[in-house]
Amino acid sequence: MDNQKPDKEPDVGKSASEGAEPAFELVLTELEEIVERLETGQQPLTESLAAFERGIELARIAEERLDKAEERIEVLVKGASGELGVRPFAEQYPDVDSVPTDDDL
C-alpha cells in the first residue's frame, strides 16, 4: 500500500532563503492551477475555501509584484530641447490605456 500524500501545491509564499520573494511566474502558475481546480467544482467545500484563500493571497502577491515592476519601468523620452532623457513610466503614462502601441509609432 502506497502512503503517498496527495499532491500539495508548492508554497511560493515562502522560500528556503529568508527574505527571498518567489518569482512572479511561480505565483501566477500556482494561481492558475488553483483557478482550474476550483472551476471543476470537484473539491469538498473546506478544500475549496482553503484554495480560494490561497488564491486571494497569491493574487495580492502578484499585484504587489506588478506594482513594483511598473515603478521600475522607465520610458525613454525626447525632451523639448531634443535631448534624450529617462522618465518613470507612471509619469509618462499615468493612464495605462494611453500607452502607445507599435501601430501608434
Secondary structure, DSSP 8 states (H G I E B T S, - for coil): -----------TT--SSTT----HHHHHHHHHHHHHHHHHT-S-HHHHHHHHHHHHHHHHHHHHHHHHHHHH-EEEEE-TTS-EEEEEHHHH-SSGGG---GGG-
